[in-house]
Amino acid sequence: MRLTSRNRALLFGILVLVAGLFQAVRGLFSADDVARSGSPAVPPAQTTPVSPAQAGSATDQTLRSAFDNRRSGVQVQGEGIVTRTLSDDLDGSRHQRFIVRLGSGQTLLISHNIDLAPRIEGLKAGDTVAFYGVYEWSSKGGTVHWTHHDPDGSHVGGWLKRLGRTYQ
């Protein structure tokens, strides 16, 4: 079969589209933290638009944009109120998991590697926790992971802060 220049252009376009879809799907499953985060019953993220006054901080707006645009791999810093603590994820590296609600109303799953960083002892609903880590999109609001130092030094270190103490 002989390809005309038009057919070659069409084929190239299709290949670019398939590659883009592959990258998007790969981004959804790129972190082992995210793969395990979908199982707990987490309240869905707020899906109604919020006014700038409701949105809170610029970080809340960054996280809202990442959620709305289904972006992953975004380095974020913010703060939220714990709404629920979950059981530890013990599959592979152990992770302390809890849900925070941002000032905008968006919820996030925090997945904190307790094999690499200390656990936040006594964490309970109503506590304020600041975070610095990597946001991964999910339909339930998203997950923040990499909230710890990187022993290999190949990734920017993250942290959690509660009551003046830093966990990294």
N, C-alpha and C positions, 0 to 999 in steps of 0.2 A: 504494500500500500504506500503510495506516495503522499507525503504531507505537504499541503500548500502552506504558504506563509500564514494565512488566516487560521488554518487548523493548528499549526504550530503555536501560534499566539493563544488560541483557545486552550490547547493542551497545557501550555505553560501556566495560564491563569488557573486552571483546575489544580495543577500541582501545587501552586502557591496557596490556594485555598485549603487543600488537604493538609499541607505542612502547617498552616496556621491553626487549623482545627486540632492537629496532633499536639502542637505546642500548648494550646489552651487546655486540652485534656490532661496532658503531662503535668501542667502547672497545678491542676487540682489534686494530683496524687503524688506530688514531688516530695512531700515530707511525711515521714512515718507518723509523726504526731497527728497530722490531719487525717490520715487514713483511719485512725482509731477514734477520732473525735466525734464522728457522726452518730455513735450509738446511744449516748445518753439523751434523755428527754430534755431538751433545752428549749426554753420559750423562743418562738420565732422572733427575728429581728423586727423592729418597727419598720413598717414599709410606707407609712404616710410621710409626705414631705414635712420637714420641720423648718420653722422660721430661723433666721440668724440668731435671734435672742434665745431660742430653745436649743440651738446647736451646741452651745457651750464653747469649748476651746477650738482653736485651729486644728488640733489633733483630732477632735471629734469630727470635724468637717473632712479631714483627710481620710479618716476611717469610713465615713459615710460614702465618700467618693469611691474608695476602694471597693466597698460593698456593692454600691450601685453599678459599678463598672466591672464587677467580678474579677478584680485584680488580686494577684497573690505575689508574695515575695517582697512586700513593701515594709521597709524598716519604719517602725512607729514608736512613739512615746506618748503616754497618756495616763489617765487615772479613771478609776471607776469604783462603784460601790458593789461589793460582793452581794449577789442575790441568792446564790446557792453554791454549796460545796458538793463536789462529786467524789466518788470513790477513786482511789489512785488507779491509774492505768499501769498494770504490771506486765504487760506484754512487751517484751524487749526492754529498752531502757524504761525505768520507772518514772512516772510523771504524776505530780500533784495537779489535780484539775479542779477548776472552779469557774463560775460564771460571774462576770461583772457587767453592770449596766453603766453606760456612759451618760454624761449630761444630756446628750441628744436623744437618749432612749434606746439606742442600739445596744444589743447584747453581744458579748464576746466570750468565747471559751478561752481561758488561760490554761496552757498546758506547760507546766514548769518541770523540767528534768531534775528529779531529786537524786539521781545518780551522780550528777555533776554540780549541783548547788543545794544548799540547805533547804529543807521544807519550811514553810511558814507554819509554825506550830500555833494551835489555838485559833486558826482562821475561822471566821463565822460570818453569816449573813449580816450585813450592815457595816462591815469593816470597809475602810477605804484602802485601796491598793493602787500604787502607781506602777507602771510597767514600761519596759523598753525591750522590744523584740521584733519579730517578723510576723506580719499579718498574712494569713492565708484565707482566701475566700471560702465561705460555705453559705448555704441557703439560710442557715440559722443565725447569721450575723458575722461569723468568721471566727478564726482561732488565732491567738497570738502564742508563738513558741519562740525558741532561742532566747529565753529569758534567763540565761546563764552565761558564764564565761565559756570560751571555746578552748579546750585543752590543746588543740592543734595550732591555734593562732591563725587559722585560715578564714575565720568568720568574725565579724564584729561581735563583741560580747554584749549580752543583754543583762537585765536585772529586774527584780521586783523590789518595791519598797513598801513597808508597812510600819507605822508607829516609829518612824525615824531609823529603822534598821533596813539595810540593803541586803538582799539575797541574790548572790551571783555565783 
